[in-house]
Amino acid sequence: LDMNQWMNACVAVERAVTMIRAARFNKKKSKKMAKLVIGILLIFVIGTSVYDPLHRRIVEEDNEDGKRIWCIATYPARLRIFHSFISTFHFIVPFVINLVSAVILITKRSRQQIYTQHQRPYKELLREQIRQHKHLFTAPVVFFILGLPRLIISF
């Protein structure tokens, strides 16, 4: 799930870079950079969560309903703090990257339109761009809201 959030953030950054670079955007270089970033992200996400399987144990519970199997994580105090920090980091940073990328994309697009639509004020163009690209804000906010229970449970 963490990797998915980071990949969504990478797509948002790529979208913003495409808008900023415009005609100077190099697709070949972008593909090469994407492969590198995916590799780095994979190592980073695995590296920051490798401790988790090492501190899990299987517990079998017998009751009147039958047998249940639980997977329980037990962390030492310092590792609990690290786990909380990493969970928060993997949750908040991609969200912020998505929002910042959306703001960059919308403001850049509005500035580009100023040159073609001289008669319209910048604020009007900006509002129009926000309306057209509101999905860039909606998706990260929905993911954030849906992920909050997972973050809260991790504490």
FENSULNOR-V529537 format. One record per pair of residues at least 24 apart in sequence whose ideal C-beta (glycine too) atoms are under 10 Angstrom apart, sorted by the first residue. I is the first residue (numbers start at 1). J is the second residue. D is the distance in whole Angstrom. If there is no record, write none. Layout:
i: [I:I]
j: [J:J]
d: [D:D]
//
This chain:
i: [1:1:1:1:1:2:2:2:2:2:2:2:2:2:2:2:2:3:3:3:3:3:3:3:3:3:4:4:4:5:5:5:5:5:5:5:5:5:5:5:5:5:6:6:6:6:6:6:6:6:6:6:6:7:7:7:7:7:7:8:8:8:8:8:8:8:9:9:9:9:9:9:9:9:9:9:9:10:10:10:10:10:10:10:10:11:11:12:12:12:12:12:12:12:12:12:12:12:12:13:13:13:13:13:13:13:14:15:15:15:15:15:15:15:16:16:16:16:16:16:16:16:16:16:16:16:17:17:17:18:18:19:19:19:19:19:19:19:19:20:20:20:22:22:44:45:45:48:48:48:48:48:48:48:49:49:49:49:51:51:51:51:51:52:52:52:54:55:55:55:73:80:80:83:83:84:84:84:86:87:87:87:87:87:87:88:88:88:90:90:90:91:91:91:91:91:91:91:92:92:92:94:94:94:94:95:95:95:95:95:96:96:97:98:98:98:98:98:98:98:99:99:99:99:99:101:101:102:102:102:102:102:102:102:102:102:103:103:103:105:105:105:106:106:106:106:106:106:106:109]
j: [45:90:91:147:150:41:44:45:46:48:49:86:87:89:90:91:94:38:41:42:44:45:46:49:90:94:45:94:143:45:90:91:92:93:94:95:97:98:140:143:144:147:37:38:40:41:42:44:45:90:93:94:97:37:38:41:42:45:94:94:95:97:98:139:140:143:41:93:94:95:96:97:98:99:100:101:140:34:37:38:41:94:97:98:101:98:101:94:97:98:99:100:101:102:104:105:136:139:140:37:97:98:100:101:104:105:101:98:101:102:104:105:133:136:97:98:100:101:102:103:104:105:106:107:108:136:101:104:105:105:108:101:104:105:106:107:108:109:112:104:105:108:108:112:90:86:90:82:83:85:86:87:89:90:83:86:87:90:75:79:82:83:86:79:83:86:79:79:80:83:154:154:155:154:155:151:154:155:154:150:151:152:153:154:155:151:154:155:147:151:154:143:144:147:148:150:151:154:144:147:151:140:143:144:147:140:141:143:144:147:140:144:140:136:137:139:140:141:143:144:136:137:140:141:144:136:140:130:133:134:135:136:137:138:139:140:130:136:137:129:133:136:130:131:132:133:134:136:137:133]
d: [10:8:9:8:7:9:9:5:10:8:7:9:9:9:4:8:8:9:7:7:9:5:9:10:9:10:10:9:9:9:7:7:10:9:4:8:9:9:9:7:10:8:9:9:10:5:9:8:7:7:8:5:9:9:8:7:10:10:9:6:9:9:6:8:8:7:9:8:4:8:9:4:5:10:10:8:9:7:6:8:7:9:8:10:10:9:9:9:6:5:9:8:4:7:9:8:7:9:8:9:6:9:9:5:9:10:9:10:6:8:9:6:10:8:9:10:8:4:8:9:4:5:10:10:8:10:9:9:10:9:10:9:7:5:9:9:5:6:8:7:9:6:9:8:10:10:7:9:10:10:5:10:8:7:9:7:9:8:8:6:8:8:9:9:8:9:10:7:10:9:9:10:9:7:9:9:7:6:9:8:6:10:9:4:8:7:8:9:10:9:10:10:8:6:8:8:5:9:9:10:9:8:9:9:10:6:8:7:5:8:9:10:9:8:9:8:4:9:8:9:9:7:6:8:9:8:9:9:7:9:9:4:6:10:9:7:10:9:9:9:7:7:6:10:9:5:9:7:9:8]
//
